[in-house]
């Protein structure tokens, strides 16, 4: 694919921009990309760990320079994290909380999650109450239909369920 700017060289930099929900893609050769202030070397696809390592090497404020010692559990240091982009164990998240918050702030613009909230499944008591309500509806329908044998069976099920709840 040829460069969209000069139409002579092979495009190696592919810049995608989204402005006002409109996506535009520009394909540039390294020299045209450099003219526009883009670094062709940074446009490569990097694994997440490399990206995080680069973020860990970014300019650090005085507040973020307060460095905790190595992790007491796995002995990973801040320098290890900055080199690899990986923490050594789950305990590192507590030890290096301030550094991680700074990195998250730079990457996401925030340090807290605004997504969906986990709702645990209904409890056993709620399940019993829902089942009891359903059985009562069925009992009412059976009585209205004058199906007394079925109504008696449903009544017995309701009594068993109520006894289990009371116990």
N, C-alpha and C positions, 0 to 999 in steps of 0.2 A: 504494500500500500504506500502510495506517495504522500509526502508531506502536504498538508492542506495549505500551508503558508507559501512555500517556495515551489511546490509541485515538481521538484527535481530529485530530491534525496528520499531515501526510504524512511518512513515514519517509524520511530522507535518509542516515542512518548505519546501516550493516549490519555488525554485529559478530559474527564467527564465533569461537567458542572450542572448543578440543578439550581435554577433561579426562578422563583415564583412558580414552582411545580412544573417548569419547563426544563427538560434535560437536553443539553447540547454536548456533543463529543467532538474534540479537535484532535487531529492526528498530526504530530510534529516530528521533524527530524531533530537530532540533538542540537544542531547549531541554531535552528529557529527557536527551539525550546529555551536555549541559553539566552537568546535575545529577549525573550519574554520573561526572563528571570526564573525559569524552571530548571531544576537540577535533574538531569536525566538519570544520574546515579541513584537518586532517592526515589525514583518512580518504579523500582523493581518490586515484585511481590515478595514480602518478607514474612517469615513465620511469626506468629504472635509472640513467641518468646523473644525474638530479635527486636520486635517493635517495642515490647515492654522494657527491654534492656536499654534501648535508645531513649525511651521516655525517662528511665531512671538516671540517665546521664545528662538530662536537660539542665538548664540553669536552675539552681536551687536557691531559694530565699533563705535569709538568716534563720527564720522560724523553722524551716525544714532541715537545717543543718544539725539540729539536735539529734544526735545519732545514738540509738540504743546499742548496747553491747551485743555480742553474738547471741543467737538464740540459745537459751539454756537447755533446750531439748536436743537440737540437731547441730548446734554450733555454726549455723549459717550466718555470715556477716553481711552488712550492707553492701560491701564491695562484691561479695559473691553474687548477691541479688542483682546488682547493677551490671555485672559481667554477663550473667546467664539469663536474666529476666525471669528467673524462677526462684520460688521460695523453697526451703528445704522440707518444711513440715507444716501441719495446720497451726502449730503454736507460733510460727513466724508471723502470722497475721496479727496476733496480739502484740508481739514484740515490735514490729515495724509498722504499727498502725498509722503513725503520723506521716511516714514516707509514702505509704500506700494511698492515704487520703489525698496527698498532694498530687500523686500520679493520676488518680481517678478524677480529681478536679480538672487537671489539664486535658485528659482524654475526653471525659463526658461532660465537663462543665458543672458537675455536681458530685456530691459524695453520698447521696442517698437515693434509694430506688423509688420511682413513682409508678410502678406497674401494678399488676393485679395483686390482691391480697389472698393468701392461702386460706381457704375455708375447709376445716376438717369435715370428714364425713359425719353424718348424723349419728348421734349416740344411740346406744341400745334402747334406752328409755324412750327416746323419740320414735324409734322404729316400732316399739310396742304400742305406743299411743296411736301412731298412724294405722297400724294393723287393726287395733281395737275400733277406731273410727270407721274403717272400711267394713269390718264385720257388722257393726251396728247398722250401717247403710244397707248391707245385704239382708240383715234381719228384717228391717223395715220393708224392703222390697218383697221378701218372702211372705210376710204377713199380709201385705196388700194384695199379693197374688193368691192368697189363701193356700199357700204351700206349707202346711203346718209341720210336716215331717222335716222338711229342709230347715224351717225356722227353728225347730227344736235342736237340730244338729248345730246350727249357727249359735244358738243360745248357749249350748254346752261349751262351744269353743270360746265364747266371750267369757264365760265363768272361769274356765281354765286359765285364760290369759290374765284376767283380773286377779285370780289367786296367785299367779306367778309374780305379778307386779307388787301385790301386797306383801309377799313373802320376803 
